[in-house]
Amino acid sequence: MVIVFNLTSGGIGVTPMIAMAHELHKNGADFELHYSCSKKADAGFLEDFDAFPWMDKVSFYFSDQNTRADLDQVLSAYQQGSHVYACGPDRYMTSVMEAAERAGFTDDERHVEYFNVPEVPDYVNHPFTLKLARTGRELEVPAEKSATDVLAENGIPIDIKCSDGICGVCKCGLVSGEVEHRDFVLSKKQREEAVILCQSRAAEAGGVVEVDL
């Protein structure tokens, strides 16, 4: 089966997509890159594209030149196993994901890349217990701290980068427990077996979240 990668970017969101395109090209993967921007004059990296060996896979759309992307059309050739990645303003990524869902892309085949932390609900932090499955050790996480804070304080190494739930570096296997997922990385299916420790917490006060540590 050939896996098709649809890379869609809005404005400066093209930055990670260029890196992905280079990697996909190197690996011989089938992909398309769709680059949208309000004004052509504001679009970044345009002068670089002609030198890319995968330039034939790129489509440009500029609103000020009446070439706005029809996202339903862009994603209409969906095949099972295809993936779509979007990076750009929140409204743009929402439009891409909605079009991808209409086209048939499953939850695990739709991906977004954030530059900034999106607006979040007014969450209420409750204390909870973090249980480490490999040792049975239990750590109390107070309302004012995150799971990664408490792990670090107890000398338990855990990779962390953004602390905002957008990079996925602190992803950990979820063994048991009801979780209030506050990340912007995991799909619904992935949330059944993983948790982003820098932001997510037990769904209820006093809950126990067991992780693969």
N, C-alpha and C positions, 0 to 999 in steps of 0.2 A: 504494500500500500504506500502510495506517495502522500506524504504529509505536506499540506500547503500552509504556509504561514502568511497571514495578511497583516502587514505592519501599517498602522494608521497613525498619523501624527498631526497635531495642530500647533503651528508656530514653532516655538523653541522646543516643543516636545519631540521634534525630529532627532534631537541629540542622541538619546539611547537607541532610537530605531536605526540610526546609521551604524552604530556599533553592532547591533543585532544582525543587520543586513550583511555586514562584512563577515561575521561568523557563519551565517547561513550559507553565504556564497562559498566560503572556504570549505564547508562540509558538503557542498553539492546539493543543498536542499532547495526545494521549489518554493518561491516566495514572491510576494508583491509588496511594494511600499507605496502608500498613498499619502502624499504630503499636502496638507491644507493650511492656508494662511489668509488672513483678511486682506492684507496688502502685499503684493509681490515685493515691493521695496523693503518691507520689514522682514522678509523671509531670510532665515539664517542658512548659511552653508551653500547657497545656490551656486556660487562660483566653484565649489568643490565637486559637485555631482558629475560633471562631464568626465572627470578623471576616475570615477568609480567603475570597476569592471562589470558591475551589475546595473549600470545606468538604464538598460533596456527594461528593467523591472519596475521603474519608478514612474508614477503619475503625479502631476502637480495640479493643484486647484487653488485659484486666487479669487476671492470674492470681488475685488475691485476690477477684475477682468472677466467677470461673469462666468467663471468656471468652477463654481461651487460643487463639491463632491456630492453625488447622489449615493448616500451610504447604503441604501437598500440594493442599489445596482452593483456597487463595489463588492458587496458581500454575497451576492445572489448565487454565485457558483459554489456554494458550500458543498463539501464532501465530508463524510464521516471521518473524523480524525484530524480535520483541519483546525487551525488555531488562529485567533485574531488577537492582536496586541494593540493597545491604544495608549498614547501619551499626549497630554496637552491640557488645556483648561478643563475644569470639572464638567462644564456643560457639554463640551465637545466629546469627552470620554463617555458621558452618559448617553449621548446620541449614538455613538458607535456601538456601545454595548446593547442598547435597545434594538438597533438594526441587526446586530449579530444574533440576538435572541430570536428575532423574527425570521432570520434566515435559517435557523436550525442549529446554530452553534450551542453546544451544551454548556452548562455552568463551568465545567472544567476546561472548556476550550476558549473561554473568554478571559482576557487578562488586561489589567490596567497598570500603568506605571505613574506614580505620583511624584511631582517635584516638590509640592508643598502639602502640608497637612490639610485635608478638607475640613469643612465645618463638621462638628460632631455634636451629638445630643448632649444634654446636660446630665451626664452620668452621675450617679451617687456611688461613691466608693464605700464598700463594706469590708470589714476585716474577714479574712478567710484563712483556711489552712491549705498549705501546699505540701502534698505528700510526694516523696521521692520514691518511685517504685523499686529502684534497684537496691535500696538499702532499708526501705520502710521508714526512713526518717521523716518527721513532720515539722514543718516550719510555719510559724504564725506570721501572716502578712497583715499588718495593720492598715487601716483605711488610708493613711497618708503616705504609704509606700507601695511600690510595685513588687511583683514577684522577683524581677531581676535585681531590684535593690536588696531584697532580703537574701537572695542567693549569694550576691557579692559579699554582703556583710558576714555570711557564714562560710566564706572561703570556697564556695562552690563555683567553679568556672563556667561561665555561660557567655557566648559571643553576643555582643550588643553593639548597635551602631546608631540608629536614629532615635530610639526611645519614644517614637511616635506611632509605631504600628504600621509604617509604610514600607519598610525595607525587607522584612522577613528574616533578618539575620538571627534573631533569637527564637525562631520557630523550634518547637519541641513536641515530641510525640505526646498525645493525650491518652492516658490509660483509662481514666474514669472521672466522673464528676460533671455537674452541670456548669457550663461556662458562659459568661457574658462576653462574647467575642467583640472586641473593639478595634480590631485591626482592619487594614485596607488591602490585605495581601491574599488571604486564604479564600478559596471558593467554599460554597456551602458544603460540598462533599468533603473537602479537605478539613473543614472544621469538625467533622465527626471524629477525626483521629489526630488532630494537631491543634496547637495553641500558640499564639504569639505572646510571649511572657512579659514583654515590656508594658503592655497595655491591658490585656484581658485578665479577667478576674472571675471568681466564683459568681454564679448567677444570683445567689442569695447570701445574706449575711450569715457567717459561720459555716458556710459550705466548705466541702473538701474537694480539691482538684488534685488528682494524682497524675503525675507526669513521668515520662520515661527518662529519668535522671537518677 
